[in-house]
Amino acid sequence: MSRKRRPAPPKAAPVERSPALEAEGLEALARQYPEDREEILLDAAVCWKDAEQYDRALAVYQQLLDGGCDEPELTEAYRISTLWEAGRIGEARDAAARLRRRHPTDAGAWNVVAELFETAGELHDAADWFTAGITHLLGPATPLTRTAVEDAADPDGIEELAIGRHRVRRRLGQPHDDLDRLADTLHEHRPALLRGHRTLDELHDPDRLRAAESGDAEALRASIDELTAEIAARRSALSRPRMTCALFWPEPEFARLMDKWPDLADDYGTEHHEHVRGVEKRLRRLSEEGEVHLGVALGSVTDYETFTRNEGLSPRDGDARAEYAADLAARGRSQSWPPPRNGPCWCGSGRKYKKCCGDPATA
């Protein structure tokens, strides 16, 4: 029996809904689609926080914890962060201490609490949490190498901990140690989208903070905005499930792709309609296998060439195309799948999904 599929969220309405209304709608949606309950309620809690109704957000987190959830340590970390935002600092500190005594195995939990302390200006506590998280997840006797991180259960989470620790220690003016050098190495091998064009020392340069402390209002605003954006991006990445995307080349880009690399027809077919059917079939197969966060990433040949050149990858490599799809999703160049049955089809035909790629006859 096929699994009841939750419809994709509707496109943004012209009239913006308040965070409280969004939260109420999400809680109702969670009751309607219990198989996606945890994901939906986590979004609802964020909306209650945005509405500054912290008790409602805390109640949602407690509901998840009491009812059983897939990520209890991360959910508890979000609850602790909400307690702090609500001004219940003592309760947040006590809850953080209890969480730490449980030795979390979820890197996200360590990151959320460490960044909570960092945002609050409690830099020594933040550094301590970042360090403890790395030590617990890698093991105290593990060599501090990129290979060791890649072989760990959650390499991305450990990388975020190491880079967060580097950032805080630079702000504290502490000298580089072995973990800071590991962070430098991990940063050097990050995708171009995350790495940018600066080293970690440049990104985390404490001179920027000194300039901000000099009384220059513009420098202060720039420093705060940059740090806030960096932490917000990491929190967003932690709180949102990753989307598994199928790479889709719109028809003009597909023609360019075949001109440049004709051998890719082995994977895509020689005609664009074959490629479209292949994308839909792949997404349906992934859905049947239990994947719930699916999307379509829109490729561009010029962008793909830049991506593979920056990453040192071969454009003909299937893994390179998979990494490119993930990179597109991170940049917001993707759309959720499936679209609403009466909504426009993801392929760009202009027809309704149910009359186009969503027609069972095309399966």
GIWOPE-V580963 format. One record per residue. N is the residue number from 0. OMEGA is omega in whole degrees, 0 to 359 (none if undefined). Layout:
n=N omega=OMEGA
n=N omega=OMEGA
This chain:
n=0 omega=184
n=1 omega=183
n=2 omega=178
n=3 omega=186
n=4 omega=177
n=5 omega=180
n=6 omega=177
n=7 omega=179
n=8 omega=180
n=9 omega=177
n=10 omega=184
n=11 omega=179
n=12 omega=180
n=13 omega=180
n=14 omega=184
n=15 omega=178
n=16 omega=178
n=17 omega=178
n=18 omega=180
n=19 omega=177
n=20 omega=177
n=21 omega=181
n=22 omega=180
n=23 omega=178
n=24 omega=180
n=25 omega=178
n=26 omega=177
n=27 omega=179
n=28 omega=179
n=29 omega=177
n=30 omega=181
n=31 omega=183
n=32 omega=184
n=33 omega=180
n=34 omega=178
n=35 omega=189
n=36 omega=186
n=37 omega=180
n=38 omega=184
n=39 omega=181
n=40 omega=175
n=41 omega=176
n=42 omega=179
n=43 omega=180
n=44 omega=178
n=45 omega=179
n=46 omega=176
n=47 omega=177
n=48 omega=179
n=49 omega=178
n=50 omega=182
n=51 omega=173
n=52 omega=190
n=53 omega=179
n=54 omega=179
n=55 omega=178
n=56 omega=180
n=57 omega=179
n=58 omega=179
n=59 omega=178
n=60 omega=180
n=61 omega=177
n=62 omega=178
n=63 omega=182
n=64 omega=181
n=65 omega=184
n=66 omega=182
n=67 omega=179
n=68 omega=185
n=69 omega=184
n=70 omega=185
n=71 omega=182
n=72 omega=179
n=73 omega=178
n=74 omega=177
n=75 omega=177
n=76 omega=176
n=77 omega=179
n=78 omega=179
n=79 omega=179
n=80 omega=180
n=81 omega=176
n=82 omega=181
n=83 omega=180
n=84 omega=180
n=85 omega=180
n=86 omega=180
n=87 omega=190
n=88 omega=181
n=89 omega=178
n=90 omega=180
n=91 omega=179
n=92 omega=180
n=93 omega=180
n=94 omega=177
n=95 omega=179
n=96 omega=179
n=97 omega=179
n=98 omega=181
n=99 omega=179
n=100 omega=178
n=101 omega=180
n=102 omega=184
n=103 omega=175
n=104 omega=180
n=105 omega=180
n=106 omega=180
n=107 omega=180
n=108 omega=178
n=109 omega=182
n=110 omega=183
n=111 omega=182
n=112 omega=178
n=113 omega=181
n=114 omega=173
n=115 omega=179
n=116 omega=180
n=117 omega=180
n=118 omega=180
n=119 omega=181
n=120 omega=178
n=121 omega=193
n=122 omega=179
n=123 omega=176
n=124 omega=180
n=125 omega=180
n=126 omega=180
n=127 omega=179
n=128 omega=177
n=129 omega=182
n=130 omega=182
n=131 omega=179
n=132 omega=179
n=133 omega=182
n=134 omega=180
n=135 omega=186
n=136 omega=178
n=137 omega=187
n=138 omega=186
n=139 omega=183
n=140 omega=182
n=141 omega=177
n=142 omega=182
n=143 omega=182
n=144 omega=176
n=145 omega=180
n=146 omega=180
n=147 omega=178
n=148 omega=181
n=149 omega=180
n=150 omega=182
n=151 omega=183
n=152 omega=181
n=153 omega=183
n=154 omega=181
n=155 omega=179
n=156 omega=179
n=157 omega=178
n=158 omega=179
n=159 omega=178
n=160 omega=182
n=161 omega=181
n=162 omega=175
n=163 omega=178
n=164 omega=178
n=165 omega=182
n=166 omega=183
n=167 omega=181
n=168 omega=175
n=169 omega=179
n=170 omega=178
n=171 omega=180
n=172 omega=182
n=173 omega=183
n=174 omega=178
n=175 omega=173
n=176 omega=184
n=177 omega=179
n=178 omega=176
n=179 omega=178
n=180 omega=174
n=181 omega=178
n=182 omega=178
n=183 omega=182
n=184 omega=180
n=185 omega=180
n=186 omega=181
n=187 omega=182
n=188 omega=177
n=189 omega=172
n=190 omega=184
n=191 omega=181
n=192 omega=181
n=193 omega=187
n=194 omega=186
n=195 omega=183
n=196 omega=183
n=197 omega=171
n=198 omega=177
n=199 omega=180
n=200 omega=178
n=201 omega=180
n=202 omega=185
n=203 omega=184
n=204 omega=181
n=205 omega=176
n=206 omega=177
n=207 omega=179
n=208 omega=179
n=209 omega=177
n=210 omega=179
n=211 omega=181
n=212 omega=182
n=213 omega=181
n=214 omega=178
n=215 omega=185
n=216 omega=181
n=217 omega=178
n=218 omega=179
n=219 omega=180
n=220 omega=181
n=221 omega=181
n=222 omega=180
n=223 omega=181
n=224 omega=182
n=225 omega=180
n=226 omega=180
n=227 omega=180
n=228 omega=181
n=229 omega=180
n=230 omega=180
n=231 omega=179
n=232 omega=180
n=233 omega=179
n=234 omega=179
n=235 omega=180
n=236 omega=181
n=237 omega=188
n=238 omega=181
n=239 omega=178
n=240 omega=179
n=241 omega=179
n=242 omega=173
n=243 omega=187
n=244 omega=168
n=245 omega=182
n=246 omega=181
n=247 omega=177
n=248 omega=174
n=249 omega=192
n=250 omega=179
n=251 omega=179
n=252 omega=178
n=253 omega=179
n=254 omega=178
n=255 omega=180
n=256 omega=181
n=257 omega=177
n=258 omega=184
n=259 omega=185
n=260 omega=184
n=261 omega=182
n=262 omega=178
n=263 omega=174
n=264 omega=177
n=265 omega=179
n=266 omega=189
n=267 omega=190
n=268 omega=184
n=269 omega=182
n=270 omega=183
n=271 omega=181
n=272 omega=175
n=273 omega=179
n=274 omega=180
n=275 omega=180
n=276 omega=180
n=277 omega=179
n=278 omega=180
n=279 omega=180
n=280 omega=180
n=281 omega=181
n=282 omega=177
n=283 omega=180
n=284 omega=179
n=285 omega=179
n=286 omega=179
n=287 omega=180
n=288 omega=175
n=289 omega=177
n=290 omega=183
n=291 omega=182
n=292 omega=186
n=293 omega=180
n=294 omega=177
n=295 omega=179
n=296 omega=185
n=297 omega=185
n=298 omega=174
n=299 omega=184
n=300 omega=180
n=301 omega=179
n=302 omega=180
n=303 omega=178
n=304 omega=179
n=305 omega=181
n=306 omega=183
n=307 omega=178
n=308 omega=180
n=309 omega=183
n=310 omega=180
n=311 omega=183
n=312 omega=175
n=313 omega=180
n=314 omega=181
n=315 omega=186
n=316 omega=178
n=317 omega=178
n=318 omega=178
n=319 omega=179
n=320 omega=177
n=321 omega=179
n=322 omega=179
n=323 omega=178
n=324 omega=179
n=325 omega=179
n=326 omega=178
n=327 omega=179
n=328 omega=180
n=329 omega=180
n=330 omega=178
n=331 omega=180
n=332 omega=179
n=333 omega=176
n=334 omega=181
n=335 omega=176
n=336 omega=359
n=337 omega=173
n=338 omega=174
n=339 omega=185
n=340 omega=180
n=341 omega=178
n=342 omega=179
n=343 omega=181
n=344 omega=182
n=345 omega=187
n=346 omega=178
n=347 omega=181
n=348 omega=184
n=349 omega=178
n=350 omega=175
n=351 omega=181
n=352 omega=184
n=353 omega=178
n=354 omega=184
n=355 omega=184
n=356 omega=179
n=357 omega=177
n=358 omega=181
n=359 omega=181
n=360 omega=179
n=361 omega=183
n=362 omega=none
